[in-house]
Amino acid sequence: MSNPPINRIQPKPNPNQPRQATGELGGAWSPPPLNSLNDTGLNLLAVAELVLKVLYFGGYMSGHTISDIVKLPFTGVLDSVIDFLKREKFIEVKGSGGLGEASFQYLISNAGAAKAREALERSQYAGPAPVTLQQYIASLRSQNKERLIVHEEQMKTVTNHLVISDDMLARIGPAINSGRSMFLYGPPGNGKTTVAEQVGRLVLGDTIWIPYAFDVDGQIVRVFDNVNHELADDMSTKLGTGVVMDPRWVRIRRPMIMVGGELTLSGLDLVYDSINKYYEAPFQVKANGGMFLIDDFGRQQVRPRDLLNRWIVPLEKGVDFLTLATGRKIEIPFFVLIVFSTNIDPRDLVDEAFLRRIRHKIEITDPTYEQFRDIFKRVCTAKGVKYDEQALAYLLKEWYISKNRALRAVHPRDLINQLLDIATYLNKPPVLSKDMIDRSAASYFVNLD
């Protein structure tokens, strides 16, 4: 079943927003074409050094191969760089694999190798050419100028495979529409992370263009991450009449990045690789245009107060400040829906003044008996176990009511998995008998008495 369309509200144009030349793909922003080296915003020497480093590591290469690695068109862009390197005797032509200079085979000379080693002393980055910081900022503003809006009917449709009350949806929907921040709290095992993940993946399901990397005064910052970013299904790089758009950009699904107890304050700033001598963008930059989920909030090594302090300026001003190793600060637009998820009572984490800075606080409570029953039936269907109403009544009476145990939304899945493991061991069909329920519950619940 396809997801319903998501509405986006177009604000009034900002006269102070920088204009840019862009291509259009399906009515959305897309990278402009590159017709010359000047269009890249990079200088000749910077691209020449990048090509030399690629040849230094790769050895004997065709122009097509170099173009694929540095993500720059050969004709009109790299050809001028190759001509410069040949004139300076940094590279040599060693044969041809076809027609045109792009098919020529290029080999780095001794002088070129020395120049490459000199460049590698400054940075060992030898991948896709970066875009400029100004180009990156302009793309973020252009692709996020329309505020995400969802309505009640859409929320019900995209979450119909989850057991969520209308009251809960009525709280989550406005939080998404705020586009700012959301605080999910409540007992463990009731689906806070699942709710955040599903809403993120379904509602943030359209696409966005991001660069492989951007350049700040000759310093490279890598943005694209094939672990945290999911490539879009449509990776077309054509602009209508065969014109190729700037290949330094990659089209991904709007990101949803999740971190947990491993998060530190240093992980929220530019991470400098002292060996390779370039930067990795922090989590919130990689999540720009999407959602950043901080799971197990309060379990991090850093104090919750310090972590929330880190978000005050981005949440209130819509900009984030990052620091280079040189001490220079750069300003990046902040278009991120931040979701905090915790099992700890919010009053034990931060005071009321800090909680006021979080726009929407949503308690994910224990399921009702009716909701528990609904979840149990769905799990049985999914796992191939025949549902039995009397068996569920026995489970609730013997293992919940008599022991004053709270219901948790995760229990049906875990108990059925226990039952399947036990049935496999006994070489018996998985059925909801009293014996199998007792075995499953006994091996799952901890006797705190």
C-alpha positions as CSV (number, residue, x, y, z in Angstrom):
1,M,0.0,0.0,0.0
2,S,1.5,3.3,-1.0
3,N,1.8,6.1,1.6
4,P,-0.4,9.1,1.3
5,P,1.1,12.3,0.1
6,I,2.7,14.6,2.7
7,N,1.8,18.2,2.5
8,R,4.5,20.9,2.8
9,I,3.6,24.5,3.5
10,Q,5.5,27.0,1.4
11,P,6.5,30.1,3.5
12,K,6.8,33.6,2.1
13,P,10.0,34.0,0.1
14,N,12.9,35.4,2.1
15,P,14.5,38.3,0.2
16,N,17.7,37.8,2.1
17,Q,18.1,34.2,1.1
18,P,20.9,33.8,-1.5
19,R,19.7,32.9,-5.0
20,Q,21.3,30.0,-6.8
21,A,21.2,28.5,-10.3
22,T,19.6,25.0,-10.0
23,G,18.1,22.3,-12.1
24,E,14.6,21.1,-11.4
25,L,13.7,17.4,-11.2
26,G,10.0,16.7,-10.5
27,G,9.5,20.2,-9.2
28,A,12.1,19.8,-6.5
29,W,15.7,21.2,-6.1
30,S,18.4,19.2,-7.9
31,P,22.0,19.9,-8.5
32,P,22.8,22.3,-11.4
33,P,24.8,21.1,-14.4
34,L,28.6,21.6,-14.5
35,N,29.7,23.2,-17.8
36,S,33.2,24.4,-16.7
37,L,35.6,24.2,-13.8
38,N,34.4,27.6,-12.7
39,D,30.9,26.2,-12.1
40,T,32.4,23.9,-9.3
41,G,33.4,26.8,-7.2
42,L,36.8,25.2,-6.8
43,N,40.2,26.5,-8.0
44,L,42.3,24.7,-10.5
45,L,45.1,23.8,-8.1
46,A,42.8,22.2,-5.6
47,V,41.2,19.9,-8.2
48,A,44.7,19.2,-9.8
49,E,46.0,18.0,-6.4
50,L,42.9,15.8,-5.9
51,V,43.5,14.2,-9.3
52,L,47.2,13.7,-8.5
53,K,46.4,12.0,-5.2
54,V,43.9,9.7,-7.0
55,L,46.6,8.8,-9.6
56,Y,49.2,8.3,-6.9
57,F,47.1,5.7,-5.1
58,G,45.6,4.2,-8.3
59,G,48.5,4.2,-10.7
60,Y,47.6,3.7,-14.3
61,M,44.1,5.1,-15.0
62,S,41.9,6.3,-17.8
63,G,40.2,9.7,-17.8
64,H,36.8,8.0,-17.4
65,T,38.0,6.2,-14.2
66,I,39.4,9.4,-12.7
67,S,36.1,11.2,-13.5
68,D,34.2,8.4,-11.8
69,I,36.3,8.7,-8.6
70,V,36.4,12.5,-8.2
71,K,32.7,12.9,-9.5
72,L,33.5,15.6,-12.0
73,P,32.6,15.4,-15.7
74,F,35.6,14.9,-17.9
75,T,34.5,17.1,-20.8
76,G,34.5,20.8,-19.9
77,V,35.8,20.3,-16.3
78,L,38.5,17.6,-15.9
79,D,39.9,18.1,-19.4
80,S,41.2,21.5,-18.4
81,V,42.8,20.1,-15.2
82,I,44.4,17.2,-17.2
83,D,45.8,19.7,-19.7
84,F,47.3,21.7,-16.8
85,L,48.9,18.6,-15.3
86,K,50.3,17.5,-18.7
87,R,51.8,21.0,-19.2
88,E,53.4,20.9,-15.8
89,K,54.7,17.4,-16.6
90,F,53.0,15.9,-13.5
91,I,51.3,13.2,-15.6
92,E,52.0,11.4,-18.9
93,V,49.7,9.8,-21.5
94,K,50.4,6.1,-21.9
95,G,48.1,4.9,-24.6
96,S,44.4,5.0,-25.4
97,G,41.5,2.7,-24.7
98,G,39.2,4.4,-27.2
99,L,38.2,7.7,-28.8
100,G,38.7,11.0,-27.0
101,E,40.9,12.2,-24.2
102,A,38.7,10.6,-21.6
103,S,39.7,7.2,-22.8
104,F,43.4,8.0,-22.7
105,Q,45.5,6.2,-20.0
106,Y,47.3,8.5,-17.6
107,L,50.3,7.8,-15.5
108,I,51.7,10.0,-12.7
109,S,55.3,11.1,-13.3
110,N,58.1,11.4,-10.8
111,A,57.5,15.1,-10.4
112,G,53.8,14.4,-10.1
113,A,54.4,11.8,-7.4
114,A,56.5,14.3,-5.4
115,K,53.7,16.9,-5.8
116,A,51.1,14.3,-4.7
117,R,53.1,13.4,-1.6
118,E,53.3,17.1,-0.7
119,A,49.5,17.3,-1.0
120,L,49.1,14.2,1.1
121,E,51.0,15.8,3.9
122,R,48.1,18.3,4.1
123,S,45.2,15.8,3.5
124,Q,45.0,12.2,2.4
125,Y,41.5,12.7,1.1
126,A,41.3,11.3,-2.4
127,G,37.6,10.8,-3.2
128,P,34.7,12.8,-4.7
129,A,35.5,16.5,-5.2
130,P,33.8,18.6,-2.5
131,V,31.2,21.3,-3.1
132,T,31.8,24.7,-1.5
133,L,30.4,25.5,1.9
134,Q,28.2,28.2,0.3
135,Q,26.8,25.7,-2.2
136,Y,26.0,23.3,0.6
137,I,24.3,25.9,2.7
138,A,22.3,27.2,-0.3
139,S,21.1,23.6,-1.1
140,L,20.0,23.0,2.5
141,R,17.9,26.2,2.5
142,S,16.4,25.5,-0.8
143,Q,15.4,21.9,0.0
144,N,14.0,22.7,3.5
145,K,12.2,25.9,2.9
146,E,8.8,24.0,2.9
147,R,7.7,23.0,6.4
148,L,6.5,19.4,6.8
149,I,2.8,19.1,7.6
150,V,0.9,15.9,8.3
151,H,-2.8,15.5,9.1
152,E,-4.7,13.0,11.3
153,E,-5.9,10.9,8.3
154,Q,-2.3,10.5,7.0
155,M,-0.9,9.6,10.5
156,K,-3.5,6.9,10.9
157,T,-2.7,5.4,7.5
158,V,1.1,5.3,7.9
159,T,0.8,3.8,11.4
160,N,-2.0,1.3,10.8
161,H,0.4,-1.6,11.3
162,L,1.1,-0.4,14.9
163,V,-1.1,-0.5,17.9
164,I,-1.3,3.2,18.8
165,S,-4.2,5.0,20.3
166,D,-5.9,8.0,18.7
167,D,-4.9,10.1,21.7
168,M,-1.2,9.2,21.1
169,L,-1.4,10.0,17.4
170,A,-3.0,13.3,18.3
171,R,0.1,14.2,20.3
172,I,2.7,12.8,17.8
173,G,1.2,14.5,14.8
174,P,1.6,18.1,16.1
175,A,5.1,17.3,17.3
176,I,6.1,16.3,13.7
177,N,4.5,19.4,12.3
178,S,6.6,21.5,14.7
179,G,9.7,20.3,12.9
180,R,11.8,21.1,16.0
181,S,11.9,18.7,18.9
182,M,10.0,15.9,20.6
183,F,10.6,14.2,24.0
184,L,9.3,10.6,24.3
185,Y,9.3,9.2,27.8
186,G,7.7,6.3,29.7
187,P,8.4,2.7,31.0
188,P,10.8,0.5,28.9
189,G,9.3,-1.9,26.4
190,N,6.4,0.1,25.1
191,G,7.8,1.1,21.7
192,K,9.2,4.6,22.1
193,T,12.0,3.8,19.7
194,T,9.7,1.9,17.4
195,V,7.3,4.8,17.2
196,A,10.1,7.2,16.5
197,E,11.7,5.0,13.8
198,Q,8.4,4.2,12.0
199,V,7.2,7.8,12.0
200,G,10.6,8.9,10.8
201,R,10.9,6.4,8.0
202,L,7.3,6.9,6.8
203,V,6.8,10.6,7.2
204,L,10.4,11.6,6.1
205,G,10.1,9.2,3.2
206,D,10.8,11.7,0.4
207,T,14.3,12.5,-0.9
208,I,17.0,15.1,-0.5
209,W,20.3,15.8,-2.3
210,I,23.5,16.0,-0.2
211,P,27.1,16.4,-1.2
212,Y,29.7,13.7,-0.7
213,A,31.8,16.3,1.0
214,F,32.2,20.1,1.3
215,D,35.2,22.4,1.4
216,V,36.0,25.0,4.1
217,D,39.2,27.0,3.3
218,G,40.8,23.9,1.8
219,Q,39.6,21.6,4.6
220,I,37.5,18.7,3.5
221,V,34.4,17.7,5.5
222,R,32.8,14.4,4.5
223,V,29.0,14.4,4.7
224,F,27.7,11.3,2.8
225,D,27.8,8.1,4.9
226,N,26.7,4.9,3.4
227,V,25.9,3.5,6.9
228,N,23.6,6.3,8.0
229,H,22.3,7.4,4.6
230,E,20.0,5.4,2.3
231,L,20.3,5.9,-1.4
232,A,17.1,7.0,-3.2
233,D,15.5,4.5,-5.6
234,D,15.7,7.1,-8.4
235,M,19.4,8.1,-8.8
236,S,18.9,9.8,-12.2
237,T,21.6,12.3,-12.9
238,K,20.0,13.7,-16.1
239,L,18.4,17.1,-16.4
240,G,15.8,16.6,-19.1
241,T,17.7,16.9,-22.5
242,G,20.7,14.7,-21.6
243,V,22.5,17.4,-19.6
244,V,24.3,15.8,-16.7
245,M,23.8,17.5,-13.3
246,D,26.7,18.0,-10.9
247,P,27.7,14.5,-9.9
248,R,29.3,15.7,-6.6
249,W,25.8,15.3,-5.1
250,V,24.0,12.1,-4.1
251,R,20.3,11.7,-3.7
252,I,19.2,10.0,-0.5
253,R,16.0,9.4,1.4
254,R,15.6,12.1,4.1
255,P,17.8,10.7,6.8
256,M,16.8,9.3,10.2
257,I,19.9,8.8,12.3
258,M,19.7,7.1,15.7
259,V,22.3,7.2,18.5
260,G,22.2,5.9,22.0
261,G,24.4,5.7,25.1
262,E,27.6,6.0,23.0
263,L,26.8,9.7,22.2
264,T,29.3,12.3,23.5
265,L,29.6,16.0,23.1
266,S,32.6,15.6,20.9
267,G,30.5,13.5,18.6
268,L,28.3,16.5,17.9
269,D,31.1,18.6,16.5
270,L,33.4,18.2,13.5
271,V,35.4,15.0,14.0
272,Y,39.0,15.5,12.7
273,D,40.9,12.4,11.5
274,S,44.4,13.3,12.5
275,I,45.8,10.5,10.4
276,N,44.0,11.1,7.1
277,K,43.7,14.8,7.9
278,Y,40.1,15.6,6.9
279,Y,36.9,15.9,8.9
280,E,33.8,13.8,9.3
281,A,30.5,15.6,9.7
282,P,28.8,15.1,13.1
283,F,25.5,13.2,13.5
284,Q,23.2,16.2,13.3
285,V,24.8,17.5,10.1
286,K,24.3,14.0,8.5
287,A,20.7,14.2,9.7
288,N,20.0,17.6,8.3
289,G,16.7,17.7,6.4
290,G,15.5,14.7,8.5
291,M,15.3,13.3,12.0
292,F,17.9,12.8,14.7
293,L,16.8,10.3,17.4
294,I,18.7,10.3,20.7
295,D,17.7,7.0,22.3
296,D,18.3,6.1,25.9
297,F,18.6,9.8,26.8
298,G,20.2,10.1,30.2
299,R,22.3,7.0,29.7
300,Q,25.1,8.9,27.9
301,Q,28.4,9.6,29.6
302,V,27.7,13.3,29.3
303,R,25.3,14.9,31.7
304,P,21.7,15.4,30.3
305,R,21.9,19.1,31.2
306,D,25.1,19.5,29.1
307,L,23.5,17.6,26.2
308,L,20.4,19.7,26.2
309,N,22.5,22.9,26.5
310,R,24.2,21.8,23.2
311,W,20.8,22.1,21.4
312,I,19.6,25.4,22.8
313,V,21.0,27.6,19.9
314,P,20.1,25.1,17.1
315,L,16.6,24.7,18.3
316,E,15.9,28.4,19.0
317,K,17.9,30.0,16.2
318,G,17.8,27.3,13.5
319,V,21.6,27.3,13.0
320,D,24.4,25.1,14.3
321,F,28.0,26.2,15.0
322,L,30.8,23.8,14.3
323,T,34.5,24.2,15.1
324,L,37.4,23.4,12.9
325,A,40.7,22.2,14.4
326,T,42.1,25.7,13.7
327,G,39.5,27.2,16.0
328,R,37.4,28.7,13.2
329,K,33.7,28.3,13.7
330,I,31.3,27.7,10.7
331,E,27.6,28.2,10.7
332,I,25.3,25.5,9.2
333,P,21.5,25.8,8.8
334,F,19.7,23.4,11.2
335,F,16.8,21.6,9.7
336,V,16.5,18.7,12.0
337,L,13.6,17.2,14.0
338,I,15.3,16.1,17.2
339,V,13.7,13.3,19.2
340,F,14.8,12.4,22.7
341,S,13.7,9.0,24.0
342,T,14.1,7.9,27.6
343,N,13.0,5.4,30.2
344,I,14.0,7.7,33.0
345,D,11.5,10.0,34.7
346,P,12.1,13.4,33.0
347,R,12.1,15.1,36.5
348,D,15.2,13.0,37.3
349,L,17.0,14.2,34.2
350,V,16.6,17.9,33.9
351,D,14.6,20.7,35.6
352,E,11.4,22.3,34.3
353,A,13.3,25.3,32.7
354,F,15.2,22.9,30.4
355,L,12.1,20.8,29.6
356,R,10.3,24.0,28.4
357,R,12.8,24.2,25.6
358,I,11.6,20.9,24.2
359,R,8.4,21.7,22.2
360,H,6.5,18.5,22.7
361,K,6.6,16.1,25.6
362,I,4.8,12.8,25.0
363,E,4.4,10.0,27.5
364,I,4.3,6.5,26.0
365,T,2.3,4.6,28.5
366,D,1.7,0.9,29.2
367,P,-0.9,-0.7,26.8
368,T,-4.4,-1.3,28.0
369,Y,-5.6,-4.9,28.2
370,E,-7.4,-4.4,24.9
371,Q,-4.3,-3.1,23.2
372,F,-2.2,-5.9,24.7
373,R,-4.7,-8.4,23.2
374,D,-4.5,-6.7,19.8
375,I,-0.7,-6.8,19.9
376,F,-0.7,-10.5,21.0
377,K,-3.1,-11.5,18.2
378,R,-0.9,-9.7,15.6
379,V,2.2,-11.3,16.8
380,C,0.6,-14.8,16.7
381,T,-0.4,-14.2,13.1
382,A,3.0,-13.0,12.1
383,K,4.8,-15.9,13.8
384,G,2.4,-18.6,12.6
385,V,1.0,-19.5,16.1
386,K,-2.7,-20.1,16.3
387,Y,-4.3,-17.5,18.6
388,D,-6.4,-18.7,21.5
389,E,-8.5,-16.3,23.6
390,Q,-8.6,-18.6,26.6
391,A,-4.8,-19.0,26.5
392,L,-4.3,-15.2,26.6
393,A,-6.8,-15.0,29.5
394,Y,-4.7,-17.6,31.4
395,L,-1.5,-15.7,30.7
396,L,-3.0,-12.4,31.9
397,K,-4.4,-14.0,35.1
398,E,-1.5,-16.1,36.1
399,W,1.5,-14.0,35.0
400,Y,0.2,-10.4,35.2
401,I,-2.8,-9.9,37.5
402,S,-1.8,-12.4,40.2
403,K,1.7,-11.0,40.3
404,N,0.8,-7.4,39.9
405,R,3.0,-7.2,36.8
406,A,2.7,-4.2,34.4
407,L,1.8,-4.9,30.8
408,R,4.4,-4.0,28.3
409,A,3.9,-3.7,24.5
410,V,7.0,-5.7,23.8
411,H,5.9,-8.7,25.9
412,P,3.7,-10.5,23.3
413,R,6.6,-10.6,20.8
414,D,9.1,-11.8,23.3
415,L,6.8,-14.4,24.9
416,I,5.9,-15.9,21.5
417,N,9.6,-16.0,20.6
418,Q,10.3,-17.9,23.8
419,L,7.5,-20.3,23.0
420,L,8.9,-20.9,19.6
421,D,12.3,-21.6,21.0
422,I,10.9,-24.1,23.5
423,A,8.7,-25.8,21.0
424,T,11.6,-26.3,18.6
425,Y,13.7,-27.8,21.4
426,L,10.9,-30.2,22.4
427,N,10.2,-30.9,18.7
428,K,6.6,-30.1,19.2
429,P,4.2,-27.7,17.3
430,P,4.0,-24.2,18.9
431,V,0.6,-24.0,20.6
432,L,-0.7,-21.7,23.2
433,S,-1.2,-24.4,25.9
434,K,-1.0,-23.7,29.6
435,D,2.2,-25.7,29.9
436,M,3.9,-23.8,27.0
437,I,2.7,-20.5,28.3
438,D,4.1,-21.3,31.8
439,R,7.4,-22.4,30.3
440,S,7.7,-19.3,28.2
441,A,6.8,-16.9,30.9
442,A,9.0,-18.6,33.5
443,S,12.1,-18.3,31.2
444,Y,11.3,-14.7,30.3
445,F,10.3,-12.9,33.5
446,V,12.7,-12.4,36.3
447,N,11.4,-13.3,39.7
448,L,12.2,-10.2,41.7
449,D,10.9,-11.8,44.9
